[in-house]
Amino acid sequence: MSEVETSAPARPHGVRQADLRVSADAQQVPLVRSLAADIAMRLDFDLDAIEDVRMAVDEACSLLVRSAAEGSSLFCSFHPELDSLRVLAHVEASAPVPPSDDLMSWQILTTLASSVAERVETDNGGHRVTIELVARPGEAAAR
């Protein structure tokens, strides 16, 4: 199961917000990673920045998939902005464990993106784990 939807008026470079929902399965992460790289390319990110976006989204989605409840979906929303790409990704998780508990993966993610935030919400016995990252051309490489 995978589904891509674009919405909202065209943003910078004619790129619209795109939402993608796939099974929360490691085999689906390359699809999400490819969409992220395509959007970064359309926003005129340079090659290094495109690769940073690709790897950051891969790392974020891999973290989320590992904590996903069986049979759940991975949802990613890509928001093009004037000088950046904001990505929100979440899964319904089996436990309220923040992604930053995986120290090595979290360190890689925070190195690749300009900013990263996480949140864990619990509601009616379910847990939603969310990662939000912002990528700006040239910032990750400059660190």
N, C-alpha and C positions, 0 to 999 in steps of 0.2 A: 504494500500500500504506500503510495506516495502521491502527493498532491501539491501543486504549486499554484498560488493565486497572487495576482498583482492588483494593487488597489491604489487609491489616492491619485491626485494629479501628478504629472511628471515633475520630477525634482531636478537637481543639477544634472546636466548632460542628458536630459530626457529620461533619466532612470527613475523608475517608480519603486515604491515599497514592494517587496515580495515576501510572501509568507509560504513556508514549506512545512508540510507535515509528513513524516515517514515513520515507519515502525522503529521503535527504540531498539535498534539492532546494530551492532558494529558494522555489518555489511552495508548499511545505508549511509554511513558517515561519508564515504567518498562522494556521494551525490550532493550532500550538503556542502562539502568542501568545494566542489566544482562550481556550484551556484555562487558561493561567496567570492571565489576568484573571478568569475565572470562579471559579477557586479562591480568589484574593485577595478577590473579592467575598463569597464564602461565609464567609471568615474575618473578615468585617466590617472590612476595610481601607477607609479613606475613599477618595473618588474620586481624589484626587491620588496616593495610594499605589497604587491599582489601576493607574492609568496608568503610574506608575514601574515596577511589576512587568511590565506589558505591554511597555513599551519595553526594559527590561533583558533580558527573555527573548528578545525580537526581536533585540536586538543580539548576545547570546550565541549564539543559534542561527545567525544570519547569519555570524558569525565561523567557527563550526564547519562550516557548509555549504560555505564557500569553501575549506576545507582538506580536505574529505572526498574519500576515494577514490571513483572512479567506481563506481556501482552499490551503494554502501554505504547504511546507514540512519543516521538521527539518532535517538538514544534520549534521552528526557527523563523524569526522575522527579521528582515534586512531593511534598514532605514537609511537610504542615502541622504547625506546632508551636504552642505556647501563644501566643507573641507574634511569630511570624514565619512565613515560607514559605521553605523551603530547596529549591532547584532544582539538580539534577545533570543535566548534558547531556553527551553524548559522541558522537563519530563515529570510525570507522576512517579514518585519514588517509593521504594519499599520501606525506607527508613529516613528519618529527618537528619541525614548526614550532609553537612556542607561539602561542596567539591574541594574546598581548600584543605580538607583533611588528607588528600593525596598530595603531599608536599612537593614532590618532584614535578608532577604534572602541573600543579598550580604555579610553580616557579617558572616553568616553561611558558605557560599561558600569559602570565603577567609580564614576561620579558617581551613577548611578541606583540602585545596589544598596547595601545596608548593608555587605556584604562580598563579595569576589570572590576566587576562587582558581582556578588553572589547573594542569594537570599533563599531561605527555606521557609515555606509557609505550611502550616498544618491546619486542616479543616475537615471536620467530620471523619477523623481517623485516617485521612489521606495526607500525603505530603507532596508538595510541588517544589522542586528544586530548579532554580533559575540562575543562569549566568548571563550577564550583560557585558558586552565588550564594545569598545570604541577603537577603531583603527584610523590613524591619520597617516598619510604618506610621509615617509622619512623619519617619523618619531621613534619607532622601535629600533631602526638601524642606528640612530644617533645615540642611543643609550650605551 
